[in-house]
């Protein structure tokens, strides 16, 4: 794959983001590689960050990209958007090293930029509840990969109104009882942005990029590693979903798209934590963790 294909894709995305005046920046692995290596190939995907307050503009971006053949996955196939949109790239762009990009939306409260990762609970029972919730809200989509043919078949037989009521009850129980691995970053990193060129294109990045990358990836961020773990940095916190309520929770309901998700590339799951990692993460945010 030539860099020309990636460059054409980036130009297209920048044009659409700028058209709707979205405040966004390069984030996560894309920022790391662009800043450290002046290159983003190879990559598993692309990463852009923005604020939850930009969500309406971001959804307009999604609508325009859909017309160009991109496919949209909201919050892990949930019927709303809170902090993550994954967008699959059509084949016509000839980008073979990755098939999608993420738009991560950060909330801001008490000096923290946060993402609850509501589709990523810590406990196995929570993961099962998420699958059932996804099924109840996406019964017409090919969803057998989530819960299996038997469960999918049973849930599909439930009348629509009852399915909607069950979905609401399950979601309330889920958010009251469970927690996830939040991304929590000092919001000051995103309040002041600067620019850098990537393949000749200007993109915004956090002003104090070095400090941000160290916070996110740990002291060894300058060294490429295949065994990187989320716990290497300081951004992960174990918190209950219901910590953010009311006006502090920004989300939008969205209609479910019906498509078969592309099989994800085999990558190490960095959201499975060892006992040692759990202890380290708890020490960063002990006042917020409830055992």
N, C-alpha and C positions, 0 to 999 in steps of 0.2 A: 504494500500500500504506500503510495506517495504522500508526502506532506501536503501536496497540493490538494488532495481530497479533504484532509483535515482542515486545511486553511479555508477551503470553500464552505465547509460546514460551519466553521467558526464565524465567517463573515455573514452567513445567513442568519445564524442565531443572534449575533450582535445587532444586525439590522432590525430584527423583530423586537428584541429587548428595547432598543433605542426608540423605535417607533412608538411604543407605549410608555416611554419614559420610566422604565423600571430602574430603581436603584439596586444594583446588583454588583457582585464582585466574584472573582475566581476564588474558590474555596477548596478545602480538604486536599485530596490527592492531586488534583489539577494545579492548585496553587503551589503545593510542595514541589512538584516536578518542574513547573514553569519557573519558579524562583530559584530552585537549587540547580537545575540542569539546563535551563533555557529551552526545554523541550518537554513534550507530554507524551511522546511515543517511546515505549509502549505504555498503554493504560488499560484499565479494566472498564473505565467509563469517564465521563466528564463531570465536574462538580461546580455548581454555581451557588452562591449564597445570596439571600435577600432577607428583608424583614417581613413578618406576617402582615404588617400593615400594607404591603404591596400586593396582597393576594388577588385583589380584583384585576389589577393590571396583569399579573402573571397568568390568570385564567384567560385573559384576552390573548396573550401570547400563545397559550395552548390552543385556543380556538383557531388561530391563524396557522399554526404549525400542522394541526389536523388536516386542514385543507391541502397541505403540501405532502400528505402521506405519513406524517409522524403519528405514532400511537401513544396514548396517554394512560398512565397507570397512577391513579390517585391514592396516596396513603396505603399502599399495599392492597389495592382493590377494595378499599372502604368507600362508603357513600358520601364522604366529605373529604376536604383537604384541610389539614392543620399545619404540617411542617415538612411534607415531602411529596414531590411529584417526580416520577420517573418517566422519561420520554424516550421512546424507541425510534431509532433513526431509520428511515426508509433506505432500501438497497440502492436506490439511484445515486446516493451520495458516495458510494464505493468506499466507505470507511470500514475496513475489515478488522481493525485491532480492538474496536469496542462497538457495541450495538445500541448504546443508550447513554443518556446523561441525566443527572439529578439536579433538581432545583430544590434546595433546602431553605425553608422559611423559618427564621428565628423570631421567637417572641422576646420581649424585653421587659424585665421587672427587677427592681431593686439592684440595678447595676449588673444584672446578668442577662446575657443573650442565651436563650435556651431552646432546645427541641426535646419534646417529651418522648419521641419515638413510640407513639401509642400503638403502633402495629408490631412492636418488639417487646413483649413482656418478658420478664426474667424467668418466671416459673413455667414448668411444662404444662401445668393445668391452665395457666393463662394463655399459652400458645394454642391449646386446644379450643379455648373459648373464642379466641380470635378467629380460628378457622370456621367455627360454627357461625359466628357473626358475619364473616365474609360470605359464607354460603347463603345465609338468610337474606342478604342484600343483593346477591348476584346469582339467583337461582337459574336464570336463563343463560348465563355465561358458562362456557365449558370450564367447570371448576373441580373436576374430579381429582386434580392434582392436590387440592387442598385437603379434602376429607375422605376421599375414596368414593367409589361408585355407590356403595350401599347407603352411606350417610347422605350423599348428594341426592340420591333417588328419593329417600324418605323426606328430606327437607323440601324438595320440589313439590311434593304432594300436599304440603300445608297450604291452605288458602292464603291469598295475598295479605288480607287484613290481619289475620292471626300471625302470619310471618312477620309483619311489620311491628306488631305489638310485642312479640317475643324478642325481636331484635332490640327494641328499646329497653326492655327489662334486662336483657343480657348485657347490654352496654353499660347501663347504670351500675349493675353488680360489678362488672369488670373494672370500671374506673374507681369504684369505691374501695375495692379490696386488693387490687394488684398494683405493682410498681414495674418500672422499666429502667433501662440504662439510659438516662437522659444525657444529652450533650449540653454542657453548661460552660459558658465562656464569658469572661469579663466583657461586657458590652462595649467598653471603651475601644476594644480592638476594631470594631466595625463602625465606630462613630466618625472616624477620620480615615478617608481613603486616598490613595494616590494611584498613579497609573504605571503600567509596564507594558512593553510590547511583547506579544507572543505571535510569532510568524508574521511580524510586520503589522499586527493589529493591536490597537490600544485597548487594554482591559483595566478595569479598576481592581485594586488589591488593597488589603489592610495596610495602613501607613507604616506601622511597626511590624512588618511581616516576620522578621527574624524572631522576635519575642513571641508572636502568635504561634508560629510553627513549633517553637520549643514548648510552649504551653500545650499545644495539641498533640505533638508527637514525641515529646521527651527530649532529653539532652542530646541524643544521637540522631536528631532529625537530618543532619547533613550527610549521613551515611545511608545509601540505599540498602534496605533490608527486606528480605522476603518473609521474615518471621515477625514483622511488626505486630504489636498487640495494642488494642484500645487502651489498656491499662498502662502503657508506657508513658503516656502524657497525663495531664491533670483535668481533662474535660469531662470524664465520665462520672456521673453521680447516680446512686440508686435512690429513686424517689417515687412516691405514690402519685398516680395520675391525678388524684383529686386535690393535689397541692395547688393547682391552678384552676380557678373557678371564675364564673361570671364574666365580667367585662375584660378580665385579663386573659381570657381564652379566645383567640381569634381563629375562626374557621369558616368554611363555606361548604354548603351541601353541593354535591355534584351528581350528575347522572352517571350510572355505571356504564363503562364501555364494555362491549362484548368481543373479546378476542382471546386467543390462546397465548399465554405469556411465553415468550421465547425462553427456552431452557437456559437458566443462568450458567455462566462459566463456573467451573469448579475452582472455588477459592476457599481459603481457610476461613472458617467462621470465627471472627474476632469478637463476637458477642457471647460466646460461651466462655465463662470466666472460671479460673482455677480458684481454690480456696485462698491461696496467697494473694491473687489479684483482687478478690472480693475484700479481703482485709485491708489492702492498700486503698481501694476505692472508698470504703467506709470511713477510713481515717481522714479523707479529704472533706467529708460532708457528714460527720457523725451526728450532728444535731438534727439532720433531716431524715435520717434513716430510722425506721421503726421496725424492730424485729418481731 
